[in-house]
Amino acid sequence: MNQSPEIGQYILGFPLEVQNVLAEIRKTIQMAAPTAAECISYGIPTFKLNGKGLVHFAAYKKHIGFYATPTGHSAFAEELSQYKQGKGSVQFPLTQPMPLVLIERIVKFRVNEVMKSC
């Protein structure tokens, strides 16, 4: 795993409670995609595999934005339907437990997609 110090800095820019959530999400993604590289892209933490975008995540005042475009959201539409969504994004409220198992499944799905396209 190519850990990005920039992602560490990004996480440190938030209150401790949010830092803990971001660290959990980061660890979940790292475990689901151990060969993915970390970086900051579009100003947010990003994981890439074979040079292709895998997933992104970001903290906001009341939620965590999770981006598994282009297909990660549509493949899990039913499970994500309980969350507010935008084009290519889903918002996980900070007032609820993070759906880490769902995040892991989405990341693994995206890994399989990227590997098939290589």
C-alpha positions in Angstrom: 0.0 0.0 0.0 1.3 3.4 -1.0 0.2 5.6 1.9 -0.1 9.2 1.1 1.1 11.7 3.7 -1.3 14.2 2.1 -4.3 12.0 3.2 -2.9 12.0 6.7 -2.7 15.8 6.6 -6.3 15.9 5.2 -7.6 13.8 8.1 -5.8 15.9 10.7 -7.7 19.0 9.5 -10.9 17.8 11.1 -12.2 17.5 14.7 -11.0 14.3 16.5 -14.3 12.6 16.2 -14.4 13.1 12.4 -10.7 12.1 12.2 -11.6 8.8 13.7 -14.3 8.2 11.2 -12.0 9.2 8.3 -9.3 6.9 9.6 -11.8 4.0 9.8 -12.9 4.6 6.2 -9.3 4.8 5.0 -8.4 1.5 6.8 -11.5 -0.2 5.3 -10.5 0.9 1.8 -6.8 -0.1 2.4 -7.9 -3.6 3.5 -10.3 -4.0 0.5 -7.8 -2.8 -2.0 -4.3 -3.5 -0.6 -2.5 -2.7 -3.8 -4.2 0.6 -4.5 -2.2 3.8 -4.3 -3.4 6.7 -2.2 -3.3 10.3 -3.3 -5.2 13.6 -3.2 -7.3 14.2 -6.3 -9.9 16.9 -6.7 -8.8 18.0 -3.2 -10.0 14.9 -1.5 -8.5 11.5 -0.5 -8.5 9.2 -3.5 -7.5 5.6 -4.1 -6.2 4.5 -7.5 -5.5 1.1 -8.9 -3.4 0.6 -12.0 -3.6 4.4 -12.5 -7.4 4.4 -12.6 -9.6 6.0 -10.0 -11.1 3.5 -7.6 -12.9 5.5 -4.9 -12.8 8.9 -3.2 -14.1 10.1 0.2 -14.4 13.5 1.9 -15.5 15.0 5.1 -18.1 17.7 5.4 -19.9 19.4 8.3 -22.6 16.8 8.6 -21.6 13.9 6.5 -18.9 11.9 4.7 -19.1 12.0 1.0 -18.2 8.7 -0.8 -17.6 8.5 -4.5 -17.3 5.2 -6.3 -17.9 6.4 -9.8 -18.8 5.5 -12.4 -20.6 2.3 -11.4 -20.0 1.6 -7.8 -23.2 3.5 -6.8 -25.5 1.9 -9.4 -24.4 -1.6 -8.5 -25.4 -1.0 -4.9 -28.4 1.3 -5.5 -30.8 -0.6 -3.3 -28.4 -0.6 -0.3 -27.5 3.1 -0.8 -31.1 4.2 -1.3 -31.4 5.1 2.4 -28.7 7.7 2.0 -28.9 11.1 0.4 -27.2 10.9 -3.1 -26.0 13.2 -5.8 -24.6 12.5 -9.2 -21.8 10.0 -8.5 -21.9 10.5 -4.7 -23.5 9.3 -1.6 -23.7 11.1 1.8 -23.2 9.0 5.0 -24.4 11.1 7.9 -21.9 11.7 10.7 -24.8 11.1 13.2 -25.0 7.4 12.1 -22.5 4.6 12.2 -20.5 4.4 9.0 -21.5 1.5 6.8 -18.0 0.1 6.7 -19.1 -3.4 5.5 -21.0 -1.7 2.6 -18.0 0.5 1.8 -15.7 -2.6 1.8 -18.1 -4.4 -0.7 -18.3 -1.3 -3.0 -14.5 -1.0 -3.0 -14.0 -4.7 -3.8 -16.6 -4.4 -6.6 -14.6 -1.4 -8.0 -11.3 -3.4 -7.7 -12.8 -6.2 -9.8 -14.0 -3.7 -12.4 -10.7 -2.0 -12.7 -8.8 -5.3 -12.9 -11.2 -6.6 -15.7 -10.5 -3.4 -17.7 -6.7 -3.9 -17.7 
